[in-house]
Amino acid sequence: MFETLSPEEKAKYLSDEWWRVCDEAAIGNDVAAKIADLRQVEKKYVMSLYPMNFIKYCQENRDLDLNEWARRYFCAVISGFEREKALISLLRISTEREYRYESIKPEDQRCKTWKDDLNMLDDRIELLNKRENAIKKEMDNILAADFWDTNGIERPVYETRPEPDTVMGSR
């Protein structure tokens, strides 16, 4: 059956298999036998192609691998942004709790730098908001880019988390 496939179809099949084997190896599975099988298939069905078909196979394989690398890279970048946004949300919640705690202290327990502490907390919240907005803008730019459609790559989906203000209430 593999012999009847076009060079492009062979490239698609083998590329998918190599990526699957790589994913299995990344989680610690023993893939030595699968690698040997794939090399046998390549040796038997790819290396025996006529030169023009071999060129078609190589071009398709290159395009498929380039698209997969791009997809994996940008999905990893977006996942990193999501983690950073989650950490920013936690920091903002913590900062707002500290702000509330400092605000409700009785007059006799406040130190001389009380106003400075509140200003510092305001600055920290503003910095966190700026970084979160920058992350959102960068994620939107990545997801709005046309290379997803141009190369037929499925756009990743990320879920938006509630803003800390909706969790904690506003100051």
Sequence and secondary structure as in RCSB ss.txt:
>XXXX:A:sequence
MFETLSPEEKAKYLSDEWWRVCDEAAIGNDVAAKIADLRQVEKKYVMSLYPMNFIKYCQENRDLDLNEWARRYFC
AVISGFEREKALISLLRISTEREYRYESIKPEDQRCKTWKDDLNMLDDRIELLNKRENAIKKEMDNILAADFWDT
NGIERPVYETRPEPDTVMGSR
>XXXX:A:secstr
 GGGS HHHHHHHHHHHHHHHHHHHHTT   HHHHHHHHHHIIIIITTS HHHHHHHHHHHHHHHHHHHHHHHHH
HHHHHHHHHHHHHHHHHHHHHHHHHHHHTS GGG  TTHHHHHHHHHHHHHHHHHHHHHHHHHHHHHHH THHHH
TT           HHHHH   
